[in-house]
């Protein structure tokens, strides 16, 4: 991921990164209203959301996240 994009994501107050998770369900009729995702420990979390962005198709450079 480009440095400028990392900086923009890190500075955005309305962006939450969910690392080591898998989206297992999206909900809504005409628009997205919620999602379920599974954490690495198999716990499932549900939240009301209106937008989702998936970054896939490349080997992500996520070392900047400091995820253990």
N, C-alpha and C positions, 0 to 999 in steps of 0.2 A: 504494500500500500504506500502511496506517495506521502512524503512528509507533510505537505500542505493539507492533505485530507485527514491525516492523523491529528494535526493541530486543530482543524475545524471541528472534528468530532469531539475531541477532548474539551473544547471551549463551548460547545453547544449545551445550554442548560436543559434543552428539551430532548436530548438523546441519551438513552440508557443502553449500554452494551451488556449483552448477556452472553458471556463466554461459556464454552463447554456445555451448551444446551442444544436441544433439537426441538423445533416447532412440531407439535404433534396434532394440532387442530387450530383452524381459523374459523371464526364465527361472524355472522352478519348476513343480512339479506341483500340490500342494494349497496351497502357499504360495510367495510370491516368494522366490527364492534368489539371483538375480543379474541384472545388466543390462549391456548394451552401450550406449555413447553415443558420438556423433561430435562431435568438437571442430570449431571454426570452420576449422581448417587441414586438415580431413578425416581426422585421426588418429582411430582408434577405440580406445576404452578399455573394458576389461571389469573388473567388480568384483563381488564377492559382496556383496549387499545384502538386507535384509529388508523395507525400507519405501521408498516413493517418494512424493513430493508434487510435483504439477505445478501451476504457477500460470499459467493461461491464460484467455483470454476478455476481457482488458482490456489497455489500454496500461500496462504496469508502470512505476512510478516507481522506476527502479534507479540514479539518480544517486548515491545513498548508497553504492553498491558500489565506486565509484572504479575502474571497469573501463575500461581504455584501449582 
